[in-house]
Amino acid sequence: MKTTANHMMGMEGTVQEIISSEKTTVYMVNFTTADGQEAVNHKWLTEEELAPLE
């Protein structure tokens, strides 16, 4: 199956295989990496991947 996702460069039109899935809440987030790069609408983070700011 080819993906229509285009939120990451080079992803659209590539062949994907779903190996597993789980029901959970996912989030789209904006953040700045440690080296100063901006990530906007990064998809999809699960609750387990999020941590509070220190």
MODELLER restraints for C-alpha pairs under 7 A, 6 or more apart:
rsr = mdl.restraints
at = mdl.atoms
rsr.add(forms.Gaussian(group=physical.xy_distance, feature=features.Distance(at['CA:1:A'], at['CA:15:A']), mean=5.47, stdev=0.5))
rsr.add(forms.Gaussian(group=physical.xy_distance, feature=features.Distance(at['CA:1:A'], at['CA:16:A']), mean=5.89, stdev=0.5))
rsr.add(forms.Gaussian(group=physical.xy_distance, feature=features.Distance(at['CA:2:A'], at['CA:13:A']), mean=5.22, stdev=0.5))
rsr.add(forms.Gaussian(group=physical.xy_distance, feature=features.Distance(at['CA:2:A'], at['CA:14:A']), mean=5.29, stdev=0.5))
rsr.add(forms.Gaussian(group=physical.xy_distance, feature=features.Distance(at['CA:2:A'], at['CA:15:A']), mean=4.39, stdev=0.5))
rsr.add(forms.Gaussian(group=physical.xy_distance, feature=features.Distance(at['CA:2:A'], at['CA:16:A']), mean=6.14, stdev=0.5))
rsr.add(forms.Gaussian(group=physical.xy_distance, feature=features.Distance(at['CA:3:A'], at['CA:12:A']), mean=5.71, stdev=0.5))
rsr.add(forms.Gaussian(group=physical.xy_distance, feature=features.Distance(at['CA:3:A'], at['CA:13:A']), mean=5.21, stdev=0.5))
rsr.add(forms.Gaussian(group=physical.xy_distance, feature=features.Distance(at['CA:3:A'], at['CA:14:A']), mean=5.82, stdev=0.5))
rsr.add(forms.Gaussian(group=physical.xy_distance, feature=features.Distance(at['CA:3:A'], at['CA:15:A']), mean=6.37, stdev=0.5))
rsr.add(forms.Gaussian(group=physical.xy_distance, feature=features.Distance(at['CA:3:A'], at['CA:16:A']), mean=6.59, stdev=0.5))
rsr.add(forms.Gaussian(group=physical.xy_distance, feature=features.Distance(at['CA:4:A'], at['CA:12:A']), mean=5.17, stdev=0.5))
rsr.add(forms.Gaussian(group=physical.xy_distance, feature=features.Distance(at['CA:4:A'], at['CA:13:A']), mean=6.00, stdev=0.5))
rsr.add(forms.Gaussian(group=physical.xy_distance, feature=features.Distance(at['CA:5:A'], at['CA:11:A']), mean=6.46, stdev=0.5))
rsr.add(forms.Gaussian(group=physical.xy_distance, feature=features.Distance(at['CA:5:A'], at['CA:12:A']), mean=5.18, stdev=0.5))
rsr.add(forms.Gaussian(group=physical.xy_distance, feature=features.Distance(at['CA:6:A'], at['CA:12:A']), mean=4.84, stdev=0.5))
rsr.add(forms.Gaussian(group=physical.xy_distance, feature=features.Distance(at['CA:25:A'], at['CA:46:A']), mean=6.21, stdev=0.5))
rsr.add(forms.Gaussian(group=physical.xy_distance, feature=features.Distance(at['CA:25:A'], at['CA:47:A']), mean=6.76, stdev=0.5))
rsr.add(forms.Gaussian(group=physical.xy_distance, feature=features.Distance(at['CA:26:A'], at['CA:44:A']), mean=5.64, stdev=0.5))
rsr.add(forms.Gaussian(group=physical.xy_distance, feature=features.Distance(at['CA:26:A'], at['CA:45:A']), mean=5.40, stdev=0.5))
rsr.add(forms.Gaussian(group=physical.xy_distance, feature=features.Distance(at['CA:26:A'], at['CA:46:A']), mean=4.66, stdev=0.5))
rsr.add(forms.Gaussian(group=physical.xy_distance, feature=features.Distance(at['CA:26:A'], at['CA:47:A']), mean=6.71, stdev=0.5))
rsr.add(forms.Gaussian(group=physical.xy_distance, feature=features.Distance(at['CA:27:A'], at['CA:43:A']), mean=6.79, stdev=0.5))
rsr.add(forms.Gaussian(group=physical.xy_distance, feature=features.Distance(at['CA:27:A'], at['CA:44:A']), mean=5.50, stdev=0.5))
rsr.add(forms.Gaussian(group=physical.xy_distance, feature=features.Distance(at['CA:27:A'], at['CA:45:A']), mean=5.17, stdev=0.5))
rsr.add(forms.Gaussian(group=physical.xy_distance, feature=features.Distance(at['CA:27:A'], at['CA:46:A']), mean=6.36, stdev=0.5))
rsr.add(forms.Gaussian(group=physical.xy_distance, feature=features.Distance(at['CA:28:A'], at['CA:41:A']), mean=5.18, stdev=0.5))
rsr.add(forms.Gaussian(group=physical.xy_distance, feature=features.Distance(at['CA:28:A'], at['CA:42:A']), mean=5.37, stdev=0.5))
rsr.add(forms.Gaussian(group=physical.xy_distance, feature=features.Distance(at['CA:28:A'], at['CA:43:A']), mean=4.89, stdev=0.5))
rsr.add(forms.Gaussian(group=physical.xy_distance, feature=features.Distance(at['CA:28:A'], at['CA:44:A']), mean=5.60, stdev=0.5))
rsr.add(forms.Gaussian(group=physical.xy_distance, feature=features.Distance(at['CA:28:A'], at['CA:45:A']), mean=6.61, stdev=0.5))
rsr.add(forms.Gaussian(group=physical.xy_distance, feature=features.Distance(at['CA:29:A'], at['CA:40:A']), mean=6.62, stdev=0.5))
rsr.add(forms.Gaussian(group=physical.xy_distance, feature=features.Distance(at['CA:29:A'], at['CA:41:A']), mean=5.04, stdev=0.5))
rsr.add(forms.Gaussian(group=physical.xy_distance, feature=features.Distance(at['CA:29:A'], at['CA:42:A']), mean=5.22, stdev=0.5))
rsr.add(forms.Gaussian(group=physical.xy_distance, feature=features.Distance(at['CA:29:A'], at['CA:43:A']), mean=6.96, stdev=0.5))
rsr.add(forms.Gaussian(group=physical.xy_distance, feature=features.Distance(at['CA:30:A'], at['CA:39:A']), mean=5.47, stdev=0.5))
rsr.add(forms.Gaussian(group=physical.xy_distance, feature=features.Distance(at['CA:30:A'], at['CA:40:A']), mean=4.38, stdev=0.5))
rsr.add(forms.Gaussian(group=physical.xy_distance, feature=features.Distance(at['CA:30:A'], at['CA:41:A']), mean=5.33, stdev=0.5))
rsr.add(forms.Gaussian(group=physical.xy_distance, feature=features.Distance(at['CA:30:A'], at['CA:42:A']), mean=6.26, stdev=0.5))
rsr.add(forms.Gaussian(group=physical.xy_distance, feature=features.Distance(at['CA:31:A'], at['CA:38:A']), mean=5.99, stdev=0.5))
rsr.add(forms.Gaussian(group=physical.xy_distance, feature=features.Distance(at['CA:31:A'], at['CA:39:A']), mean=5.27, stdev=0.5))
rsr.add(forms.Gaussian(group=physical.xy_distance, feature=features.Distance(at['CA:31:A'], at['CA:40:A']), mean=6.66, stdev=0.5))
rsr.add(forms.Gaussian(group=physical.xy_distance, feature=features.Distance(at['CA:32:A'], at['CA:38:A']), mean=4.55, stdev=0.5))
rsr.add(forms.Gaussian(group=physical.xy_distance, feature=features.Distance(at['CA:32:A'], at['CA:39:A']), mean=6.04, stdev=0.5))
